[in-house]
Amino acid sequence: MPDILRQATRDDIPAMHRVRLAVRENRLTSSGIREAHYLPAIEATGRGWVVEVDGVIVAFAVGNEHTGNIWALFVHPDHERRGYGRRLHDVMVAWLFSQGLEKLWLTTGPNTRAQRFYEAAGWQNAGMVAGGDVRYELYDQRRAEDRTCTSRICTR
């Protein structure tokens, strides 16, 4: 059976959280994200996507359409290096930019595979943030190319 990438629903939340708890990097602490946090993230402030293999969710991503924050992008360790993260990334980024956002952002632990993943996908390191994570930003290149800038004045 082929893998399926689709929009996440509230029924997917327990499986998404299982994937989140299984990761080896950027692990949750006891005061971290709980299942209750997923519902507004996929229904009110943004959208989520999942990858299913043989009917089991093995990866997911969630982006906030109001702030441009990448809230989550995780692949179960047993399913890494199969392209699921990049597929989720690409569909999420395309959707967020289609909502009119010009800049997306996220934070991740330094010296992690996630950091290398985002750099390979074109994200720019914007420096360290409180707590020691690295902030990354991604700009909608189509919008940037549509602008004509002279000195400090930009027009479309």
N, CA, C and O of each residue as an XYZ file, in Angstrom:
624
protein
N       0.854     -1.178      0.000
C       0.000      0.000      0.000
C       0.901      1.243      0.000
O       1.846      1.316      0.785
N       0.618      2.213     -0.868
C       1.456      3.416     -0.934
C       1.217      4.316      0.281
O       0.197      4.222      0.964
N       2.199      5.192      0.522
C       2.012      6.154      1.599
C       1.062      7.248      1.114
O       0.954      7.510     -0.084
N       0.375      7.880      2.067
C      -0.619      8.904      1.769
C      -0.274     10.159      2.551
O      -0.061     10.093      3.761
N      -0.216     11.295      1.883
C      -0.072     12.592      2.538
C      -1.430     13.272      2.442
O      -1.982     13.422      1.352
N      -1.970     13.685      3.596
C      -3.293     14.320      3.608
C      -3.372     15.319      4.742
O      -2.522     15.345      5.632
N      -4.416     16.149      4.696
C      -4.642     17.111      5.768
C      -5.023     16.378      7.052
O      -5.784     15.411      7.022
N      -4.489     16.846      8.174
C      -4.772     16.237      9.470
C      -6.167     16.613      9.957
O      -6.679     17.690      9.653
N      -6.762     15.715     10.708
C      -8.052     15.965     11.347
C      -7.903     15.746     12.843
O      -6.882     15.243     13.311
N      -8.924     16.126     13.582
C      -8.879     15.952     15.041
C      -8.725     14.487     15.437
O      -8.154     14.189     16.486
N      -9.222     13.580     14.620
C      -9.072     12.154     14.934
C      -7.624     11.687     14.842
O      -7.284     10.634     15.381
N      -6.774     12.445     14.174
C      -5.363     12.089     14.016
C      -4.496     12.503     15.205
O      -3.346     12.076     15.309
N      -5.029     13.315     16.087
C      -4.214     13.914     17.153
C      -3.495     12.875     18.025
O      -2.299     13.039     18.263
N      -4.149     11.824     18.511
C      -3.393     10.856     19.323
C      -2.204     10.246     18.577
O      -1.136     10.069     19.163
N      -2.374      9.927     17.311
C      -1.279      9.349     16.531
C      -0.185     10.384     16.267
O       1.000     10.049     16.290
N      -0.566     11.618     16.020
C       0.421     12.676     15.832
C       1.260     12.841     17.107
O       2.481     12.991     17.048
N       0.588     12.810     18.239
C       1.301     12.976     19.509
C       2.237     11.790     19.776
O       3.318     11.966     20.337
N       1.825     10.598     19.378
C       2.710      9.426     19.525
C       3.990      9.612     18.708
O       5.082      9.285     19.171
N       3.846     10.138     17.498
C       5.027     10.417     16.675
C       5.896     11.451     17.384
O       7.115     11.297     17.462
N       5.266     12.504     17.898
C       6.018     13.576     18.578
C       6.796     13.039     19.773
O       7.927     13.459     20.016
N       6.205     12.126     20.511
C       6.863     11.569     21.691
C       7.976     10.584     21.334
O       8.839     10.299     22.164
N       7.964     10.064     20.108
C       8.939      9.049     19.700
C      10.248      9.624     19.175
O      11.231      8.893     19.057
N      10.285     10.917     18.855
C      11.475     11.483     18.214
C      12.681     11.464     19.139
O      12.551     11.444     20.363
N      13.862     11.473     18.518
C      15.115     11.415     19.281
C      15.699     12.795     19.555
O      16.435     12.970     20.526
N      15.384     13.777     18.718
C      15.869     15.146     18.899
C      14.673     16.058     19.153
O      13.537     15.724     18.815
N      14.947     17.216     19.754
C      13.874     18.176     20.064
C      12.758     17.488     20.846
O      11.575     17.670     20.555
N      13.143     16.712     21.824
C      12.189     15.948     22.631
C      11.390     16.871     23.535
O      11.863     17.926     23.957
N      10.168     16.446     23.819
C       9.301     17.188     24.720
C       9.750     17.012     26.164
O      10.261     15.963     26.556
N       9.543     18.066     26.939
C       9.734     17.967     28.377
C       8.372     17.737     29.011
O       7.350     17.815     28.330
N       8.347     17.458     30.292
C       7.065     17.176     30.955
C       6.125     18.362     30.890
O       4.909     18.181     30.956
N       6.651     19.568     30.762
C       5.780     20.750     30.682
C       5.493     21.141     29.238
O       4.970     22.224     28.975
N       5.834     20.267     28.313
C       5.727     20.576     26.894
C       4.324     20.433     26.336
O       3.331     20.573     27.050
N       4.269     20.159     25.083
C       3.039     20.061     24.316
C       2.238     18.835     24.745
O       2.783     17.747     24.932
N       0.938     19.040     24.896
C       0.018     17.940     25.200
C      -0.979     17.814     24.044
O      -1.074     18.702     23.196
N      -1.707     16.720     24.019
C      -2.670     16.494     22.935
C      -3.661     17.641     22.799
O      -4.093     17.949     21.688
N      -4.023     18.270     23.890
C      -4.986     19.377     23.849
C      -4.484     20.562     23.023
O      -5.287     21.360     22.541
N      -3.183     20.682     22.857
C      -2.624     21.801     22.087
C      -2.785     21.634     20.574
O      -2.715     22.614     19.833
N      -2.997     20.413     20.120
C      -3.057     20.152     18.679
C      -4.320     20.700     18.023
O      -4.261     21.247     16.921
N      -5.458     20.557     18.690
C      -6.726     20.918     18.057
C      -6.756     22.372     17.586
O      -7.048     22.614     16.414
N      -6.467     23.346     18.444
C      -6.468     24.720     17.914
C      -5.395     24.927     16.846
O      -5.573     25.731     15.932
N      -4.290     24.208     16.961
C      -3.208     24.373     15.988
C      -3.607     23.904     14.593
O      -3.113     24.441     13.601
N      -4.495     22.907     14.496
C      -4.884     22.414     13.167
C      -6.247     22.917     12.722
O      -6.601     22.774     11.552
N      -7.030     23.511     13.641
C      -8.363     23.973     13.251
C      -8.572     25.478     13.369
O      -9.354     26.045     12.606
N      -7.901     26.131     14.299
C      -8.166     27.558     14.521
C      -7.047     28.460     14.013
O      -7.314     29.459     13.345
N      -5.819     28.127     14.316
C      -4.714     29.020     13.965
C      -3.911     28.557     12.766
O      -3.044     29.285     12.282
N      -4.184     27.363     12.282
C      -3.417     26.876     11.150
C      -3.970     25.597     10.585
O      -5.174     25.343     10.607
N      -3.058     24.799     10.080
C      -3.444     23.548      9.432
C      -2.335     22.533      9.661
O      -1.169     22.885      9.836
N      -2.728     21.270      9.654
C      -1.766     20.193      9.797
C      -1.914     19.184      8.678
O      -2.945     19.115      8.009
N      -0.851     18.395      8.486
C      -0.827     17.334      7.491
C      -0.192     16.114      8.117
O       0.625     16.228      9.031
N      -0.564     14.953      7.629
C       0.018     13.704      8.109
C       0.442     12.856      6.918
O      -0.078     12.998      5.811
N       1.403     11.969      7.176
C       1.762     10.920      6.231
C       1.366      9.611      6.891
O       1.746      9.324      8.026
N       0.590      8.823      6.149
C       0.167      7.496      6.604
C       0.866      6.435      5.775
O       1.001      6.573      4.559
N       1.305      5.387      6.431
C       1.854      4.215      5.757
C       1.081      3.020      6.294
O       1.073      2.761      7.497
N       0.435      2.297      5.393
C      -0.396      1.154      5.782
C      -1.406      1.537      6.860
O      -1.664      0.763      7.782
N      -1.974      2.732      6.736
C      -3.009      3.191      7.663
C      -2.507      3.725      8.986
O      -3.310      4.064      9.855
N      -1.179      3.810      9.162
C      -0.595      4.294     10.411
C       0.102      5.627     10.150
O       0.882      5.747      9.205
N      -0.177      6.629     10.986
C       0.474      7.931     10.844
C       1.915      7.813     11.313
O       2.188      7.411     12.444
N       2.842      8.176     10.410
C       4.268      8.054     10.701
C       4.990      9.403     10.700
O       6.158      9.484     11.078
N       4.298     10.452     10.278
C       4.905     11.783     10.228
C       3.796     12.824     10.183
O       2.689     12.553      9.717
N       4.113     14.031     10.678
C       3.122     15.100     10.611
C       3.801     16.458     10.638
O       4.958     16.587     11.036
N       3.061     17.458     10.209
C       3.525     18.847     10.224
C       2.334     19.747     10.511
O       1.202     19.442     10.137
N       2.608     20.869     11.186
C       1.573     21.847     11.504
C       2.176     23.236     11.356
O       3.260     23.510     11.869
N       1.461     24.116     10.646
C       1.900     25.498     10.477
C       0.818     26.468     10.895
O      -0.369     26.210     10.700
N       1.236     27.597     11.477
C       0.325     28.628     11.953
C       0.158     29.695     10.878
O       1.115     30.384     10.525
N      -1.060     29.830     10.360
C      -1.303     30.762      9.259
C      -1.354     32.216      9.705
O      -1.328     33.110      8.858
N      -1.427     32.482     10.997
C      -1.468     33.858     11.494
C      -0.073     34.401     11.765
O       0.215     35.557     11.453
N       0.797     33.577     12.343
C       2.133     34.036     12.731
C       3.230     33.573     11.787
O       4.333     34.120     11.804
N       2.943     32.572     10.964
C       3.958     32.002     10.093
C       4.872     31.020     10.797
O       5.885     30.606     10.234
N       4.531     30.639     12.021
C       5.355     29.707     12.786
C       5.129     28.275     12.336
O       3.993     27.832     12.169
N       6.227     27.560     12.142
C       6.152     26.123     11.902
C       6.062     25.495     13.286
O       7.057     25.394     14.004
N       4.875     25.083     13.642
C       4.590     24.590     14.985
C       5.158     23.197     15.189
O       5.584     22.852     16.292
N       5.166     22.402     14.138
C       5.668     21.033     14.257
C       5.995     20.468     12.884
O       5.328     20.762     11.893
N       7.043     19.647     12.853
C       7.382     18.823     11.690
C       8.206     17.662     12.233
O       9.383     17.817     12.560
N       7.568     16.494     12.325
C       8.206     15.351     12.957
C       7.934     14.073     12.172
O       6.847     13.867     11.631
N       8.953     13.223     12.129
C       8.871     11.911     11.478
C       9.259     10.875     12.523
O      10.257     11.028     13.228
N       8.466      9.830     12.612
C       8.790      8.751     13.545
C      10.164      8.182     13.182
O      10.457      7.990     12.002
N      11.014      7.908     14.188
C      12.367      7.401     13.901
C      12.404      6.159     13.007
O      13.361      5.981     12.253
N      11.395      5.305     13.074
C      11.371      4.100     12.237
C      11.089      4.407     10.767
O      11.185      3.522      9.916
N      10.737      5.674     10.465
C      10.359      6.041      9.097
C      11.175      7.222      8.564
O      10.777      7.869      7.595
N      12.294      7.494      9.187
C      13.150      8.587      8.737
C      13.837      8.227      7.424
O      13.941      7.060      7.047
N      14.299      9.273      6.744
C      15.086      9.153      5.509
C      14.317      8.504      4.362
O      14.888      7.789      3.538
N      13.022      8.766      4.324
C      12.188      8.275      3.214
C      11.526      9.425      2.459
O      10.703      9.205      1.570
N      11.893     10.650      2.823
C      11.353     11.823      2.135
C      10.069     12.371      2.722
O       9.526     13.347      2.206
N       9.569     11.766      3.790
C       8.294     12.227      4.358
C       8.414     13.640      4.926
O       7.513     14.460      4.746
N       9.516     13.926      5.608
C       9.695     15.257      6.171
C       9.713     16.323      5.099
O       9.096     17.376      5.257
N      10.415     16.064      4.009
C      10.501     17.058      2.933
C       9.152     17.238      2.242
O       8.782     18.360      1.894
N       8.420     16.156      2.042
C       7.088     16.275      1.434
C       6.157     17.101      2.311
O       5.441     17.975      1.824
N       6.173     16.813      3.614
C       5.345     17.585      4.538
C       5.773     19.056      4.547
O       4.936     19.957      4.495
N       7.068     19.280      4.614
C       7.609     20.642      4.600
C       7.098     21.402      3.388
O       6.583     22.513      3.514
N       7.242     20.806      2.221
C       6.910     21.509      0.986
C       5.426     21.840      0.889
O       5.074     22.938      0.457
N       4.546     20.920      1.279
C       3.116     21.203      1.205
C       2.725     22.256      2.244
O       1.889     23.115      1.965
N       3.318     22.197      3.431
C       3.008     23.168      4.477
C       3.495     24.562      4.084
O       2.751     25.534      4.211
N       4.719     24.665      3.614
C       5.269     25.966      3.210
C       4.452     26.561      2.073
O       4.135     27.750      2.098
N       4.108     25.756      1.081
C       3.305     26.258     -0.037
C       1.959     26.774      0.458
O       1.505     27.832      0.024
N       1.323     26.043      1.353
C       0.024     26.477      1.875
C       0.162     27.770      2.672
O      -0.635     28.692      2.493
N       1.151     27.849      3.538
C       1.320     29.065      4.347
C       1.571     30.279      3.468
O       0.997     31.341      3.709
N       2.415     30.145      2.455
C       2.639     31.272      1.564
C       1.381     31.598      0.762
O       1.151     32.763      0.440
N       0.569     30.607      0.436
C      -0.687     30.870     -0.296
C      -1.688     31.635      0.565
O      -2.639     32.209      0.036
N      -1.487     31.652      1.893
C      -2.362     32.395      2.797
C      -1.955     33.866      2.901
O      -2.567     34.632      3.646
N      -0.929     34.253      2.160
C      -0.502     35.648      2.137
C       0.684     35.972      3.017
O       1.112     37.125      3.075
N       1.219     34.989      3.697
C       2.393     35.235      4.530
C       3.620     35.459      3.652
O       3.778     34.816      2.614
N       4.472     36.363      4.071
C       5.704     36.614      3.339
C       6.912     35.997      4.021
O       7.945     35.783      3.388
N       6.780     35.703      5.343
C       7.896     35.140      6.100
C       7.369     34.064      7.031
O       6.344     34.236      7.690
N       8.092     32.943      7.073
C       7.806     31.868      8.015
C       8.972     31.789      8.983
O      10.077     32.235      8.674
N       8.723     31.220     10.152
C       9.795     31.087     11.131
C       9.601     29.846     11.980
O       8.501     29.303     12.079
N      10.688     29.410     12.588
C      10.660     28.261     13.481
C      11.880     28.333     14.369
O      12.812     29.094     14.112
N      11.861     27.533     15.414
C      13.047     27.352     16.238
C      13.321     25.860     16.350
O      12.408     25.036     16.314
N      14.590     25.537     16.484
C      14.990     24.148     16.654
C      16.290     24.102     17.430
O      16.993     25.107     17.538
N      16.606     22.957     17.961
C      17.841     22.794     18.708
C      19.049     22.953     17.807
O      19.003     22.584     16.633
N      20.142     23.505     18.350
C      21.365     23.650     17.553
C      22.058     22.298     17.359
O      21.931     21.382     18.171
N      22.786     22.217     16.260
C      23.587     21.013     15.954
C      22.742     19.746     15.891
O      23.149     18.690     16.376
N      21.563     19.863     15.290
C      20.662     18.722     15.151
C      20.464     18.416     13.676
O      20.805     19.220     12.807
N      19.911     17.248     13.409
C      19.550     16.911     12.023
C      18.479     17.877     11.529
O      18.456     18.223     10.347
N      17.593     18.315     12.419
C      16.552     19.265     12.024
C      17.185     20.559     11.514
O      16.741     21.114     10.508
N      18.201     21.031     12.191
C      18.881     22.249     11.767
C      19.440     22.063     10.354
O      19.273     22.935      9.501
N      20.086     20.954     10.110
C      20.642     20.688      8.780
C      19.537     20.541      7.735
O      19.697     20.982      6.596
N      18.411     19.921      8.118
C      17.270     19.760      7.212
C      16.763     21.127      6.750
O      16.579     21.356      5.554
N      16.538     22.032      7.706
C      15.999     23.347      7.350
C      16.991     24.163      6.536
O      16.594     24.869      5.608
N      18.270     24.080      6.865
C      19.263     24.800      6.071
C      19.289     24.274      4.636
O      19.406     25.060      3.695
N      19.181     22.971      4.458
C      19.159     22.384      3.117
C      17.907     22.785      2.348
O      17.913     22.813      1.117
N      16.836     23.094      3.070
C      15.576     23.508      2.435
C      15.529     25.010      2.177
O      14.514     25.521      1.703
N      16.612     25.724      2.481
C      16.683     27.142      2.153
C      16.373     28.111      3.282
O      16.327     29.321      3.057
N      16.164     27.611      4.475
C      15.892     28.483      5.620
C      17.173     29.204      6.029
O      18.272     28.662      5.913
N      17.008     30.437      6.510
C      18.143     31.252      6.930
C      18.235     31.310      8.452
O      17.236     31.556      9.128
N      19.426     31.086      8.987
C      19.677     31.172     10.411
C      19.533     32.636     10.833
O      20.231     33.511     10.319
N      18.617     32.892     11.779
C      18.371     34.258     12.252
C      18.935     34.465     13.656
O      18.664     35.493     14.278
N      19.716     33.508     14.169
C      20.367     33.673     15.459
C      19.749     32.830     16.558
O      18.733     32.160     16.377
N      20.403     32.894     17.694
C      19.964     32.136     18.868
C      18.835     32.886     19.565
O      18.772     34.115     19.533
N      17.948     32.123     20.193
C      16.867     32.707     20.982
C      17.021     32.248     22.428
O      17.829     31.368     22.727
N      16.243     32.846     23.315
C      16.284     32.462     24.721
C      16.055     30.953     24.833
O      15.212     30.396     24.130
N      16.779     30.320     25.685
C      16.659     28.880     25.854
C      17.654     28.099     25.022
O      17.763     26.882     25.171
N      18.395     28.789     24.131
C      19.449     28.127     23.383
C      19.076     27.563     22.029
O      19.936     27.003     21.351
N      17.816     27.689     21.605
C      17.436     27.210     20.281
C      17.893     28.193     19.205
O      18.255     29.333     19.498
N      17.870     27.733     17.965
C      18.212     28.553     16.817
C      16.913     28.921     16.102
O      16.052     28.069     15.883
N      16.779     30.196     15.741
C      15.619     30.660     14.983
C      15.988     30.643     13.502
O      17.065     31.082     13.098
N      15.050     30.119     12.706
C      15.199     30.109     11.254
C      14.038     30.850     10.626
O      12.921     30.843     11.144
N      14.319     31.492      9.497
C      13.290     32.224      8.761
C      13.361     31.838      7.290
O      14.430     31.562      6.745
N      12.182     31.827      6.665
C      12.077     31.527      5.243
C      11.162     32.563      4.623
O      10.055     32.793      5.109
N      11.620     33.189      3.551
C      10.852     34.226      2.875
C      10.280     33.692      1.576
O      10.900     32.868      0.903
N       9.093     34.166      1.230
C       8.439     33.773     -0.013
C       9.192     34.437     -1.163
O       9.051     35.639     -1.388
N       9.974     33.672     -1.875
C      10.807     34.210     -2.943
C       9.989     34.779     -4.094
O      10.434     35.707     -4.770
N       8.805     34.235     -4.323
C       7.966     34.772     -5.404
C       7.579     36.203     -5.101
O       7.583     37.048     -5.996
N       7.250     36.487     -3.868
C       6.892     37.854     -3.486
C       8.113     38.762     -3.557
O       8.011     39.906     -3.999
N       9.252     38.265     -3.131
C      10.465     39.068     -3.157
C      10.825     39.428     -4.590
O      11.272     40.544     -4.858
N      10.631     38.486     -5.517
C      10.950     38.751     -6.920
C       9.965     39.710     -7.556
O      10.294     40.362     -8.547
N       8.742     39.812     -6.999
C       7.729     40.714     -7.536
C       7.964     42.164     -7.117
O       7.341     43.075     -7.663
N       8.847     42.382     -6.163
C       9.088     43.724     -5.656
C      10.167     44.416     -6.461
O      11.129     43.795     -6.913
N       9.992     45.689     -6.628
C      11.031     46.530     -7.189
C      11.444     47.464     -6.069
O      10.623     48.225     -5.556
N      12.700     47.413     -5.689
C      13.178     48.216     -4.573
C      14.198     49.228     -5.051
O      15.155     48.894     -5.750
N      13.972     50.474     -4.658
C      14.917     51.540     -4.897
C      15.221     52.177     -3.554
O      14.322     52.694     -2.891
N      16.467     52.143     -3.156
C      16.858     52.646     -1.851
C      16.069     51.886     -0.789
O      16.239     50.673     -0.662
N      15.221     52.552     -0.031
C      14.453     51.890      1.025
C      12.971     51.767      0.664
O      12.168     51.375      1.512
N      12.597     52.089     -0.554
C      11.198     52.051     -0.970
C      10.985     50.857     -1.894
O      11.653     50.725     -2.920
N      10.059     50.003     -1.524
C       9.752     48.826     -2.347
C       8.315     48.924     -2.837
O       7.418     49.321     -2.094
N       8.111     48.561     -4.086
C       6.759     48.519     -4.651
C       6.555     47.182     -5.311
O       7.511     46.458     -5.591
N       5.324     46.863     -5.555
C       5.005     45.614     -6.250
C       4.627     45.918     -7.678
O       4.321     45.004     -8.443
